[in-house]
Amino acid sequence: MLDITVGYLLGKTEDDTLFKDPVMLKRLKELNKLPNSDKEHILYALDGLLQNVKAKQTYS
């Protein structure tokens, strides 16, 4: 087994460890099972949290 992602092989990402974390994969699978409206709400909230953290890092 190559132990790399398809995205890495296709040149879509430089990060060869992307999506190897089993906990994150489990979360993504659970998220994918939800109705689209619920997914949209969760991703909207997650995007806001990520933006907040990035802003803190930028101004720290």
mmCIF file as Biopython writes it, N, C-alpha, C and O atoms, coordinates in Angstrom:
data_model
#
loop_
_atom_site.group_PDB
_atom_site.id
_atom_site.type_symbol
_atom_site.label_atom_id
_atom_site.label_alt_id
_atom_site.label_comp_id
_atom_site.label_asym_id
_atom_site.label_entity_id
_atom_site.label_seq_id
_atom_site.pdbx_PDB_ins_code
_atom_site.Cartn_x
_atom_site.Cartn_y
_atom_site.Cartn_z
_atom_site.occupancy
_atom_site.B_iso_or_equiv
_atom_site.auth_seq_id
_atom_site.auth_asym_id
_atom_site.pdbx_PDB_model_num
ATOM 1   N N  . MET A ? 1  ? 0.843   -1.180 0.000  1.0 0.0 1  A 1 
ATOM 2   C CA . MET A ? 1  ? 0.000   0.000  0.000  1.0 0.0 1  A 1 
ATOM 3   C C  . MET A ? 1  ? 0.890   1.247  0.000  1.0 0.0 1  A 1 
ATOM 4   O O  . MET A ? 1  ? 1.898   1.294  0.706  1.0 0.0 1  A 1 
ATOM 5   N N  . LEU A ? 2  ? 0.523   2.234  -0.778 1.0 0.0 2  A 1 
ATOM 6   C CA . LEU A ? 2  ? 1.326   3.443  -0.900 1.0 0.0 2  A 1 
ATOM 7   C C  . LEU A ? 2  ? 1.184   4.386  0.280  1.0 0.0 2  A 1 
ATOM 8   O O  . LEU A ? 2  ? 2.074   5.196  0.538  1.0 0.0 2  A 1 
ATOM 9   N N  . ASP A ? 3  ? 0.068   4.288  1.003  1.0 0.0 3  A 1 
ATOM 10  C CA . ASP A ? 3  ? -0.181  5.137  2.166  1.0 0.0 3  A 1 
ATOM 11  C C  . ASP A ? 3  ? -0.206  6.617  1.818  1.0 0.0 3  A 1 
ATOM 12  O O  . ASP A ? 3  ? 0.284   7.451  2.579  1.0 0.0 3  A 1 
ATOM 13  N N  . ILE A ? 4  ? -0.788  6.942  0.646  1.0 0.0 4  A 1 
ATOM 14  C CA . ILE A ? 4  ? -1.021  8.332  0.251  1.0 0.0 4  A 1 
ATOM 15  C C  . ILE A ? 4  ? -2.425  8.453  -0.299 1.0 0.0 4  A 1 
ATOM 16  O O  . ILE A ? 4  ? -3.066  7.449  -0.611 1.0 0.0 4  A 1 
ATOM 17  N N  . THR A ? 5  ? -2.903  9.672  -0.418 1.0 0.0 5  A 1 
ATOM 18  C CA . THR A ? 5  ? -4.268  9.880  -0.871 1.0 0.0 5  A 1 
ATOM 19  C C  . THR A ? 5  ? -4.331  10.004 -2.391 1.0 0.0 5  A 1 
ATOM 20  O O  . THR A ? 5  ? -3.328  10.272 -3.052 1.0 0.0 5  A 1 
ATOM 21  N N  . VAL A ? 6  ? -5.528  9.804  -2.924 1.0 0.0 6  A 1 
ATOM 22  C CA . VAL A ? 6  ? -5.754  9.979  -4.351 1.0 0.0 6  A 1 
ATOM 23  C C  . VAL A ? 6  ? -5.511  11.437 -4.736 1.0 0.0 6  A 1 
ATOM 24  O O  . VAL A ? 6  ? -4.927  11.715 -5.784 1.0 0.0 6  A 1 
ATOM 25  N N  . GLY A ? 7  ? -5.953  12.356 -3.900 1.0 0.0 7  A 1 
ATOM 26  C CA . GLY A ? 7  ? -5.739  13.776 -4.158 1.0 0.0 7  A 1 
ATOM 27  C C  . GLY A ? 7  ? -4.272  14.115 -4.309 1.0 0.0 7  A 1 
ATOM 28  O O  . GLY A ? 7  ? -3.899  14.916 -5.166 1.0 0.0 7  A 1 
ATOM 29  N N  . TYR A ? 8  ? -3.451  13.517 -3.492 1.0 0.0 8  A 1 
ATOM 30  C CA . TYR A ? 8  ? -2.011  13.739 -3.585 1.0 0.0 8  A 1 
ATOM 31  C C  . TYR A ? 8  ? -1.474  13.180 -4.899 1.0 0.0 8  A 1 
ATOM 32  O O  . TYR A ? 8  ? -0.670  13.827 -5.570 1.0 0.0 8  A 1 
ATOM 33  N N  . LEU A ? 9  ? -1.914  11.991 -5.262 1.0 0.0 9  A 1 
ATOM 34  C CA . LEU A ? 9  ? -1.458  11.382 -6.508 1.0 0.0 9  A 1 
ATOM 35  C C  . LEU A ? 9  ? -1.876  12.197 -7.728 1.0 0.0 9  A 1 
ATOM 36  O O  . LEU A ? 9  ? -1.148  12.264 -8.718 1.0 0.0 9  A 1 
ATOM 37  N N  . LEU A ? 10 ? -3.049  12.813 -7.650 1.0 0.0 10 A 1 
ATOM 38  C CA . LEU A ? 10 ? -3.551  13.599 -8.772 1.0 0.0 10 A 1 
ATOM 39  C C  . LEU A ? 10 ? -3.036  15.037 -8.751 1.0 0.0 10 A 1 
ATOM 40  O O  . LEU A ? 10 ? -3.381  15.836 -9.622 1.0 0.0 10 A 1 
ATOM 41  N N  . GLY A ? 11 ? -2.218  15.361 -7.765 1.0 0.0 11 A 1 
ATOM 42  C CA . GLY A ? 11 ? -1.665  16.708 -7.690 1.0 0.0 11 A 1 
ATOM 43  C C  . GLY A ? 11 ? -2.637  17.739 -7.149 1.0 0.0 11 A 1 
ATOM 44  O O  . GLY A ? 11 ? -2.411  18.940 -7.302 1.0 0.0 11 A 1 
ATOM 45  N N  . LYS A ? 12 ? -3.705  17.295 -6.524 1.0 0.0 12 A 1 
ATOM 46  C CA . LYS A ? 12 ? -4.716  18.209 -5.984 1.0 0.0 12 A 1 
ATOM 47  C C  . LYS A ? 12 ? -4.273  18.814 -4.665 1.0 0.0 12 A 1 
ATOM 48  O O  . LYS A ? 12 ? -4.782  19.862 -4.267 1.0 0.0 12 A 1 
ATOM 49  N N  . THR A ? 13 ? -3.340  18.181 -3.984 1.0 0.0 13 A 1 
ATOM 50  C CA . THR A ? 13 ? -2.881  18.665 -2.686 1.0 0.0 13 A 1 
ATOM 51  C C  . THR A ? 13 ? -1.398  18.352 -2.517 1.0 0.0 13 A 1 
ATOM 52  O O  . THR A ? 13 ? -0.892  17.358 -3.039 1.0 0.0 13 A 1 
ATOM 53  N N  . GLU A ? 14 ? -0.732  19.200 -1.795 1.0 0.0 14 A 1 
ATOM 54  C CA . GLU A ? 14 ? 0.673   18.965 -1.462 1.0 0.0 14 A 1 
ATOM 55  C C  . GLU A ? 14 ? 0.785   18.137 -0.180 1.0 0.0 14 A 1 
ATOM 56  O O  . GLU A ? 14 ? 1.834   17.559 0.105  1.0 0.0 14 A 1 
ATOM 57  N N  . ASP A ? 15 ? -0.297  18.085 0.581  1.0 0.0 15 A 1 
ATOM 58  C CA . ASP A ? 15 ? -0.305  17.426 1.888  1.0 0.0 15 A 1 
ATOM 59  C C  . ASP A ? 15 ? -0.593  15.938 1.717  1.0 0.0 15 A 1 
ATOM 60  O O  . ASP A ? 15 ? -1.738  15.553 1.483  1.0 0.0 15 A 1 
ATOM 61  N N  . ASP A ? 16 ? 0.433   15.100 1.831  1.0 0.0 16 A 1 
ATOM 62  C CA . ASP A ? 16 ? 0.234   13.668 1.640  1.0 0.0 16 A 1 
ATOM 63  C C  . ASP A ? 16 ? -0.392  12.990 2.855  1.0 0.0 16 A 1 
ATOM 64  O O  . ASP A ? 16 ? -0.652  11.787 2.813  1.0 0.0 16 A 1 
ATOM 65  N N  . THR A ? 17 ? -0.640  13.722 3.929  1.0 0.0 17 A 1 
ATOM 66  C CA . THR A ? 17 ? -1.277  13.135 5.105  1.0 0.0 17 A 1 
ATOM 67  C C  . THR A ? 17 ? -2.746  13.528 5.209  1.0 0.0 17 A 1 
ATOM 68  O O  . THR A ? 17 ? -3.426  13.140 6.159  1.0 0.0 17 A 1 
ATOM 69  N N  . LEU A ? 18 ? -3.236  14.288 4.247  1.0 0.0 18 A 1 
ATOM 70  C CA . LEU A ? 18 ? -4.622  14.738 4.258  1.0 0.0 18 A 1 
ATOM 71  C C  . LEU A ? 18 ? -5.568  13.540 4.288  1.0 0.0 18 A 1 
ATOM 72  O O  . LEU A ? 18 ? -5.420  12.608 3.499  1.0 0.0 18 A 1 
ATOM 73  N N  . PHE A ? 19 ? -6.515  13.567 5.176  1.0 0.0 19 A 1 
ATOM 74  C CA . PHE A ? 19 ? -7.550  12.540 5.330  1.0 0.0 19 A 1 
ATOM 75  C C  . PHE A ? 19 ? -7.019  11.191 5.785  1.0 0.0 19 A 1 
ATOM 76  O O  . PHE A ? 19 ? -7.667  10.171 5.554  1.0 0.0 19 A 1 
ATOM 77  N N  . LYS A ? 20 ? -5.871  11.160 6.419  1.0 0.0 20 A 1 
ATOM 78  C CA . LYS A ? 20 ? -5.374  9.903  6.979  1.0 0.0 20 A 1 
ATOM 79  C C  . LYS A ? 20 ? -5.762  9.744  8.439  1.0 0.0 20 A 1 
ATOM 80  O O  . LYS A ? 20 ? -5.669  8.650  8.995  1.0 0.0 20 A 1 
ATOM 81  N N  . ASP A ? 21 ? -6.197  10.832 9.059  1.0 0.0 21 A 1 
ATOM 82  C CA . ASP A ? 21 ? -6.591  10.789 10.467 1.0 0.0 21 A 1 
ATOM 83  C C  . ASP A ? 21 ? -7.922  10.038 10.584 1.0 0.0 21 A 1 
ATOM 84  O O  . ASP A ? 21 ? -8.943  10.521 10.094 1.0 0.0 21 A 1 
ATOM 85  N N  . PRO A ? 22 ? -7.925  8.865  11.226 1.0 0.0 22 A 1 
ATOM 86  C CA . PRO A ? 22 ? -9.147  8.066  11.302 1.0 0.0 22 A 1 
ATOM 87  C C  . PRO A ? 22 ? -10.299 8.779  12.007 1.0 0.0 22 A 1 
ATOM 88  O O  . PRO A ? 22 ? -11.460 8.560  11.661 1.0 0.0 22 A 1 
ATOM 89  N N  . VAL A ? 23 ? -10.001 9.616  12.974 1.0 0.0 23 A 1 
ATOM 90  C CA . VAL A ? 23 ? -11.060 10.346 13.681 1.0 0.0 23 A 1 
ATOM 91  C C  . VAL A ? 23 ? -11.722 11.351 12.739 1.0 0.0 23 A 1 
ATOM 92  O O  . VAL A ? 23 ? -12.946 11.483 12.730 1.0 0.0 23 A 1 
ATOM 93  N N  . MET A ? 24 ? -10.909 12.061 11.943 1.0 0.0 24 A 1 
ATOM 94  C CA . MET A ? 24 ? -11.462 13.017 10.991 1.0 0.0 24 A 1 
ATOM 95  C C  . MET A ? 24 ? -12.245 12.298 9.894  1.0 0.0 24 A 1 
ATOM 96  O O  . MET A ? 24 ? -13.298 12.773 9.468  1.0 0.0 24 A 1 
ATOM 97  N N  . LEU A ? 25 ? -11.739 11.171 9.443  1.0 0.0 25 A 1 
ATOM 98  C CA . LEU A ? 25 ? -12.469 10.397 8.436  1.0 0.0 25 A 1 
ATOM 99  C C  . LEU A ? 25 ? -13.820 9.949  8.955  1.0 0.0 25 A 1 
ATOM 100 O O  . LEU A ? 25 ? -14.816 9.999  8.234  1.0 0.0 25 A 1 
ATOM 101 N N  . LYS A ? 26 ? -13.857 9.514  10.202 1.0 0.0 26 A 1 
ATOM 102 C CA . LYS A ? 26 ? -15.125 9.092  10.806 1.0 0.0 26 A 1 
ATOM 103 C C  . LYS A ? 26 ? -16.097 10.262 10.851 1.0 0.0 26 A 1 
ATOM 104 O O  . LYS A ? 26 ? -17.276 10.103 10.535 1.0 0.0 26 A 1 
ATOM 105 N N  . ARG A ? 27 ? -15.610 11.431 11.240 1.0 0.0 27 A 1 
ATOM 106 C CA . ARG A ? 27 ? -16.464 12.622 11.294 1.0 0.0 27 A 1 
ATOM 107 C C  . ARG A ? 27 ? -16.996 12.985 9.919  1.0 0.0 27 A 1 
ATOM 108 O O  . ARG A ? 27 ? -18.172 13.317 9.771  1.0 0.0 27 A 1 
ATOM 109 N N  . LEU A ? 28 ? -16.136 12.923 8.916  1.0 0.0 28 A 1 
ATOM 110 C CA . LEU A ? 28 ? -16.570 13.254 7.560  1.0 0.0 28 A 1 
ATOM 111 C C  . LEU A ? 28 ? -17.615 12.261 7.052  1.0 0.0 28 A 1 
ATOM 112 O O  . LEU A ? 28 ? -18.568 12.647 6.374  1.0 0.0 28 A 1 
ATOM 113 N N  . LYS A ? 29 ? -17.434 10.997 7.378  1.0 0.0 29 A 1 
ATOM 114 C CA . LYS A ? 29 ? -18.421 9.988  6.976  1.0 0.0 29 A 1 
ATOM 115 C C  . LYS A ? 29 ? -19.754 10.234 7.657  1.0 0.0 29 A 1 
ATOM 116 O O  . LYS A ? 29 ? -20.805 10.105 7.030  1.0 0.0 29 A 1 
ATOM 117 N N  . GLU A ? 30 ? -19.719 10.588 8.937  1.0 0.0 30 A 1 
ATOM 118 C CA . GLU A ? 30 ? -20.954 10.890 9.660  1.0 0.0 30 A 1 
ATOM 119 C C  . GLU A ? 30 ? -21.624 12.125 9.075  1.0 0.0 30 A 1 
ATOM 120 O O  . GLU A ? 30 ? -22.843 12.156 8.906  1.0 0.0 30 A 1 
ATOM 121 N N  . LEU A ? 31 ? -20.833 13.130 8.771  1.0 0.0 31 A 1 
ATOM 122 C CA . LEU A ? 31 ? -21.359 14.355 8.174  1.0 0.0 31 A 1 
ATOM 123 C C  . LEU A ? 31 ? -21.996 14.050 6.827  1.0 0.0 31 A 1 
ATOM 124 O O  . LEU A ? 31 ? -23.058 14.585 6.507  1.0 0.0 31 A 1 
ATOM 125 N N  . ASN A ? 32 ? -21.368 13.212 6.050  1.0 0.0 32 A 1 
ATOM 126 C CA . ASN A ? 32 ? -21.865 12.889 4.719  1.0 0.0 32 A 1 
ATOM 127 C C  . ASN A ? 32 ? -23.212 12.176 4.749  1.0 0.0 32 A 1 
ATOM 128 O O  . ASN A ? 32 ? -23.960 12.236 3.772  1.0 0.0 32 A 1 
ATOM 129 N N  . LYS A ? 33 ? -23.532 11.509 5.843  1.0 0.0 33 A 1 
ATOM 130 C CA . LYS A ? 33 ? -24.795 10.784 5.973  1.0 0.0 33 A 1 
ATOM 131 C C  . LYS A ? 33 ? -25.969 11.709 6.295  1.0 0.0 33 A 1 
ATOM 132 O O  . LYS A ? 33 ? -27.124 11.305 6.162  1.0 0.0 33 A 1 
ATOM 133 N N  . LEU A ? 34 ? -25.689 12.936 6.715  1.0 0.0 34 A 1 
ATOM 134 C CA . LEU A ? 34 ? -26.734 13.863 7.128  1.0 0.0 34 A 1 
ATOM 135 C C  . LEU A ? 34 ? -27.463 14.454 5.927  1.0 0.0 34 A 1 
ATOM 136 O O  . LEU A ? 34 ? -26.932 14.482 4.817  1.0 0.0 34 A 1 
ATOM 137 N N  . PRO A ? 35 ? -28.692 14.929 6.164  1.0 0.0 35 A 1 
ATOM 138 C CA . PRO A ? 35 ? -29.391 15.651 5.088  1.0 0.0 35 A 1 
ATOM 139 C C  . PRO A ? 35 ? -28.595 16.899 4.688  1.0 0.0 35 A 1 
ATOM 140 O O  . PRO A ? 35 ? -27.882 17.480 5.506  1.0 0.0 35 A 1 
ATOM 141 N N  . ASN A ? 36 ? -28.727 17.299 3.430  1.0 0.0 36 A 1 
ATOM 142 C CA . ASN A ? 36 ? -27.957 18.426 2.907  1.0 0.0 36 A 1 
ATOM 143 C C  . ASN A ? 36 ? -28.115 19.695 3.730  1.0 0.0 36 A 1 
ATOM 144 O O  . ASN A ? 36 ? -27.138 20.415 3.940  1.0 0.0 36 A 1 
ATOM 145 N N  . SER A ? 37 ? -29.318 19.982 4.196  1.0 0.0 37 A 1 
ATOM 146 C CA . SER A ? 37 ? -29.518 21.215 4.967  1.0 0.0 37 A 1 
ATOM 147 C C  . SER A ? 37 ? -28.716 21.186 6.271  1.0 0.0 37 A 1 
ATOM 148 O O  . SER A ? 37 ? -28.159 22.204 6.682  1.0 0.0 37 A 1 
ATOM 149 N N  . ASP A ? 38 ? -28.661 20.033 6.910  1.0 0.0 38 A 1 
ATOM 150 C CA . ASP A ? 38 ? -27.871 19.908 8.136  1.0 0.0 38 A 1 
ATOM 151 C C  . ASP A ? 38 ? -26.379 20.045 7.831  1.0 0.0 38 A 1 
ATOM 152 O O  . ASP A ? 38 ? -25.648 20.703 8.571  1.0 0.0 38 A 1 
ATOM 153 N N  . LYS A ? 39 ? -25.933 19.422 6.741  1.0 0.0 39 A 1 
ATOM 154 C CA . LYS A ? 39 ? -24.527 19.538 6.341  1.0 0.0 39 A 1 
ATOM 155 C C  . LYS A ? 39 ? -24.167 21.002 6.094  1.0 0.0 39 A 1 
ATOM 156 O O  . LYS A ? 39 ? -23.120 21.475 6.537  1.0 0.0 39 A 1 
ATOM 157 N N  . GLU A ? 40 ? -25.035 21.707 5.390  1.0 0.0 40 A 1 
ATOM 158 C CA . GLU A ? 40 ? -24.770 23.110 5.086  1.0 0.0 40 A 1 
ATOM 159 C C  . GLU A ? 40 ? -24.619 23.935 6.360  1.0 0.0 40 A 1 
ATOM 160 O O  . GLU A ? 40 ? -23.725 24.777 6.450  1.0 0.0 40 A 1 
ATOM 161 N N  . HIS A ? 41 ? -25.482 23.701 7.340  1.0 0.0 41 A 1 
ATOM 162 C CA . HIS A ? 41 ? -25.414 24.439 8.602  1.0 0.0 41 A 1 
ATOM 163 C C  . HIS A ? 41 ? -24.127 24.124 9.359  1.0 0.0 41 A 1 
ATOM 164 O O  . HIS A ? 41 ? -23.471 25.024 9.882  1.0 0.0 41 A 1 
ATOM 165 N N  . ILE A ? 42 ? -23.776 22.867 9.414  1.0 0.0 42 A 1 
ATOM 166 C CA . ILE A ? 42 ? -22.552 22.465 10.122 1.0 0.0 42 A 1 
ATOM 167 C C  . ILE A ? 42 ? -21.324 23.042 9.434  1.0 0.0 42 A 1 
ATOM 168 O O  . ILE A ? 42 ? -20.429 23.560 10.101 1.0 0.0 42 A 1 
ATOM 169 N N  . LEU A ? 43 ? -21.270 22.959 8.113  1.0 0.0 43 A 1 
ATOM 170 C CA . LEU A ? 43 ? -20.120 23.483 7.380  1.0 0.0 43 A 1 
ATOM 171 C C  . LEU A ? 43 ? -20.036 25.007 7.482  1.0 0.0 43 A 1 
ATOM 172 O O  . LEU A ? 43 ? -18.941 25.567 7.526  1.0 0.0 43 A 1 
ATOM 173 N N  . TYR A ? 44 ? -21.187 25.674 7.519  1.0 0.0 44 A 1 
ATOM 174 C CA . TYR A ? 44 ? -21.199 27.129 7.691  1.0 0.0 44 A 1 
ATOM 175 C C  . TYR A ? 44 ? -20.588 27.498 9.049  1.0 0.0 44 A 1 
ATOM 176 O O  . TYR A ? 44 ? -19.767 28.410 9.146  1.0 0.0 44 A 1 
ATOM 177 N N  . ALA A ? 45 ? -21.003 26.777 10.087 1.0 0.0 45 A 1 
ATOM 178 C CA . ALA A ? 45 ? -20.470 27.037 11.426 1.0 0.0 45 A 1 
ATOM 179 C C  . ALA A ? 45 ? -18.972 26.707 11.473 1.0 0.0 45 A 1 
ATOM 180 O O  . ALA A ? 45 ? -18.193 27.457 12.061 1.0 0.0 45 A 1 
ATOM 181 N N  . LEU A ? 46 ? -18.577 25.619 10.874 1.0 0.0 46 A 1 
ATOM 182 C CA . LEU A ? 46 ? -17.170 25.226 10.849 1.0 0.0 46 A 1 
ATOM 183 C C  . LEU A ? 46 ? -16.328 26.260 10.101 1.0 0.0 46 A 1 
ATOM 184 O O  . LEU A ? 46 ? -15.242 26.625 10.552 1.0 0.0 46 A 1 
ATOM 185 N N  . ASP A ? 47 ? -16.829 26.727 8.968  1.0 0.0 47 A 1 
ATOM 186 C CA . ASP A ? 47 ? -16.113 27.759 8.213  1.0 0.0 47 A 1 
ATOM 187 C C  . ASP A ? 47 ? -15.914 29.015 9.050  1.0 0.0 47 A 1 
ATOM 188 O O  . ASP A ? 47 ? -14.851 29.633 9.008  1.0 0.0 47 A 1 
ATOM 189 N N  . GLY A ? 48 ? -16.944 29.393 9.815  1.0 0.0 48 A 1 
ATOM 190 C CA . GLY A ? 48 ? -16.826 30.558 10.686 1.0 0.0 48 A 1 
ATOM 191 C C  . GLY A ? 48 ? -15.777 30.366 11.764 1.0 0.0 48 A 1 
ATOM 192 O O  . GLY A ? 48 ? -15.001 31.278 12.051 1.0 0.0 48 A 1 
ATOM 193 N N  . LEU A ? 49 ? -15.749 29.198 12.355 1.0 0.0 49 A 1 
ATOM 194 C CA . LEU A ? 49 ? -14.752 28.903 13.380 1.0 0.0 49 A 1 
ATOM 195 C C  . LEU A ? 49 ? -13.340 28.903 12.802 1.0 0.0 49 A 1 
ATOM 196 O O  . LEU A ? 49 ? -12.416 29.437 13.415 1.0 0.0 49 A 1 
ATOM 197 N N  . LEU A ? 50 ? -13.175 28.309 11.632 1.0 0.0 50 A 1 
ATOM 198 C CA . LEU A ? 50 ? -11.865 28.296 10.986 1.0 0.0 50 A 1 
ATOM 199 C C  . LEU A ? 50 ? -11.398 29.710 10.641 1.0 0.0 50 A 1 
ATOM 200 O O  . LEU A ? 50 ? -10.227 30.047 10.818 1.0 0.0 50 A 1 
ATOM 201 N N  . GLN A ? 51 ? -12.314 30.519 10.155 1.0 0.0 51 A 1 
ATOM 202 C CA . GLN A ? 51 ? -11.979 31.909 9.827  1.0 0.0 51 A 1 
ATOM 203 C C  . GLN A ? 51 ? -11.546 32.669 11.071 1.0 0.0 51 A 1 
ATOM 204 O O  . GLN A ? 51 ? -10.613 33.470 11.020 1.0 0.0 51 A 1 
ATOM 205 N N  . ASN A ? 52 ? -12.217 32.422 12.179 1.0 0.0 52 A 1 
ATOM 206 C CA . ASN A ? 52 ? -11.877 33.070 13.446 1.0 0.0 52 A 1 
ATOM 207 C C  . ASN A ? 52 ? -10.471 32.681 13.897 1.0 0.0 52 A 1 
ATOM 208 O O  . ASN A ? 52 ? -9.691  33.539 14.308 1.0 0.0 52 A 1 
ATOM 209 N N  . VAL A ? 53 ? -10.151 31.410 13.821 1.0 0.0 53 A 1 
ATOM 210 C CA . VAL A ? 53 ? -8.822  30.934 14.223 1.0 0.0 53 A 1 
ATOM 211 C C  . VAL A ? 53 ? -7.743  31.520 13.321 1.0 0.0 53 A 1 
ATOM 212 O O  . VAL A ? 53 ? -6.690  31.936 13.804 1.0 0.0 53 A 1 
ATOM 213 N N  . LYS A ? 54 ? -7.997  31.557 12.017 1.0 0.0 54 A 1 
ATOM 214 C CA . LYS A ? 54 ? -7.023  32.136 11.084 1.0 0.0 54 A 1 
ATOM 215 C C  . LYS A ? 54 ? -6.785  33.608 11.372 1.0 0.0 54 A 1 
ATOM 216 O O  . LYS A ? 54 ? -5.654  34.090 11.305 1.0 0.0 54 A 1 
ATOM 217 N N  . ALA A ? 55 ? -7.859  34.320 11.691 1.0 0.0 55 A 1 
ATOM 218 C CA . ALA A ? 55 ? -7.723  35.744 12.007 1.0 0.0 55 A 1 
ATOM 219 C C  . ALA A ? 55 ? -6.897  35.934 13.279 1.0 0.0 55 A 1 
ATOM 220 O O  . ALA A ? 55 ? -6.049  36.824 13.342 1.0 0.0 55 A 1 
ATOM 221 N N  . LYS A ? 56 ? -7.140  35.107 14.282 1.0 0.0 56 A 1 
ATOM 222 C CA . LYS A ? 56 ? -6.361  35.181 15.517 1.0 0.0 56 A 1 
ATOM 223 C C  . LYS A ? 56 ? -4.885  34.918 15.242 1.0 0.0 56 A 1 
ATOM 224 O O  . LYS A ? 56 ? -4.022  35.601 15.793 1.0 0.0 56 A 1 
ATOM 225 N N  . GLN A ? 57 ? -4.589  33.943 14.401 1.0 0.0 57 A 1 
ATOM 226 C CA . GLN A ? 57 ? -3.212  33.605 14.060 1.0 0.0 57 A 1 
ATOM 227 C C  . GLN A ? 57 ? -2.546  34.752 13.301 1.0 0.0 57 A 1 
ATOM 228 O O  . GLN A ? 57 ? -1.369  35.045 13.510 1.0 0.0 57 A 1 
ATOM 229 N N  . THR A ? 58 ? -3.294  35.384 12.436 1.0 0.0 58 A 1 
ATOM 230 C CA . THR A ? 58 ? -2.747  36.483 11.642 1.0 0.0 58 A 1 
ATOM 231 C C  . THR A ? 58 ? -2.393  37.677 12.499 1.0 0.0 58 A 1 
ATOM 232 O O  . THR A ? 58 ? -1.369  38.324 12.279 1.0 0.0 58 A 1 
ATOM 233 N N  . TYR A ? 59 ? -3.241  37.977 13.484 1.0 0.0 59 A 1 
ATOM 234 C CA . TYR A ? 59 ? -3.058  39.181 14.284 1.0 0.0 59 A 1 
ATOM 235 C C  . TYR A ? 59 ? -2.351  38.920 15.598 1.0 0.0 59 A 1 
ATOM 236 O O  . TYR A ? 59 ? -2.252  39.818 16.435 1.0 0.0 59 A 1 
ATOM 237 N N  . SER A ? 60 ? -1.861  37.718 15.793 1.0 0.0 60 A 1 
ATOM 238 C CA . SER A ? 60 ? -1.133  37.399 17.043 1.0 0.0 60 A 1 
ATOM 239 C C  . SER A ? 60 ? 0.330   37.713 16.924 1.0 0.0 60 A 1 
ATOM 240 O O  . SER A ? 60 ? 1.085   37.507 17.875 1.0 0.0 60 A 1 
#
